[in-house]
Amino acid sequence: MQVLVDELSGNPDELWKKYEDSGRICQPASVPRLSKPIKKDSVRFVCIADTHEKLSHIVDRIPPGDVLIHAGDLTNFGDKQELIKANDIFGCLPHRYKIVIAGNHDLGFDDSEDLNLRGMSYRGRGTPQGYKLLTNCIYLQDSEVKVYGIRIYGSSWHPLPGYSFSRERGQPLLDKWNLIPEGIDVLVTHSPPLGHSDNFKGTRWGCSELLNTVEYRVKPLFHVFGHVHEQNGATTNGSTTFINASICSHRLVPINDPIIFDIPLKDGICKIATSKSWLELLAYGVVGRFKRSDPLSFSLTNRLLV
């Protein structure tokens, strides 16, 4: 189904009221206890976002799992030393796969950014191609990876001006969401979709084009995001579970816990490592953080990592 821009796209508060009146669903969703045992026939995902240089403060609160997802804003300004620290921590965590996207504060990660549009207080900050420092995780940007037969796609775009990965509401953002392929199981974005865990001081920050892409076209099992720090939690529309995994408060205090979920293994897939899968993962990490246009990226991200 083709997603179109709504004429109220630039007014998310009014548009969400319209959606509610038309019967759009957003209900609280339950999430498992962090202490829930990990089953052999399921993949345990552990979700965090918006750690803002406080990742070391929550290491003892990150539960074990098969896949760790970080939905952006590792740092405050994309500083090199903070990226190195975060990468070292990722290397020490027990999760077999660590999947990371950038957030608006991870300055320098957006290769297409027009620096003249960046807010004055952020100019001159950041690490160009800082994602190359994240050697202990899989960095996704408009790209996907498949682990345990589960397709995971990551994208950092958002509508907040003055930062990396900023695009205007409406067609500019929709063009980015149109890159998301159908059949994705877990979608990871930094921005929330409109209406789901996106309320800050009575104002909706979410993107309507993202919501419609999720609900009408991609239809993932889970959509993980962050950005709006005060809305950590989970909601559902009846088919997709939306998870705001923000860790820090608005004042950058790491007050929230990670959120977990499980996806049953598909037939013929198990969680036993093979030498081939480790070599492919190593190649993915060493060669770099791929763009969709890189042939090597496509060959690797479309392979099965088990």
KAVEN-V701287 format. One line per field, one symbol per residue. ss: DSSP state (H for helix, E for strand, - for the rest). phi: phi as a letter, one per 40 degrees, with the letter a starting at -180 (. if undefined). burial: 1 if it has 16 or more other ideal C-beta (glycine too) atoms within 10 Angstrom, else 0. A space follows every 10 residues. Layout:
BEGIN
ss=???
phi=???
burial=???
END
This chain:
BEGIN
ss=---------- -HHHHHHHHH H-----EE-- ---------- -EEEEEEEE- ----HHH-HH H-----EEEE ---------H HHHHHHHHHH HH----EEEE ---------- ----HHH--H HH-------H HHH----EE- --EEEEE--E EEEEE--E-- -----E---- HHHHHHH--- -----EEEE- --E-----EE --EE--EHHH HHHHHHHH-- -EEEE---HH H-EEEE---- EEEE-E-E-- ---E----EE EEEE------ ----HHHHHH HHHHHHH--- ----HHHHHH H---E-
phi=.ccbccccdc bccccccccc ccgcbabdbc bccccddccc cbbcbbbbaf cfgbdccbdc bcccacbbbb chgcbcbgcd cccccccccd ccccccbbbb bcbcccchcc ccccccccdd cbcgcgbdfc cccccbabcb afabbbbfgb cbbbabcacc cgbcgcbccg cdccdccccc ccgccbcbbc cccdgbfbcb fgbcbcbccc dccccbbcfc cbbbaagccc bdibbabhbb cbbcbdcccd cgccccccbb abbcccdgbb bccbcccccc ccccccchcc ccccdcdccc cccccb
burial=0010110110 0100110010 0000010010 1000000000 0011111111 1110100100 0110111111 1111111110 0110111011 0010111111 1111111111 0010000100 0100111001 1011111111 1111111111 1111111110 0011111011 0011011001 0001111111 1111111110 0001111111 1111100111 0111111110 1111111001 1111111100 0101010111 1110100010 1000001001 1001100011 0000001001 100011
END
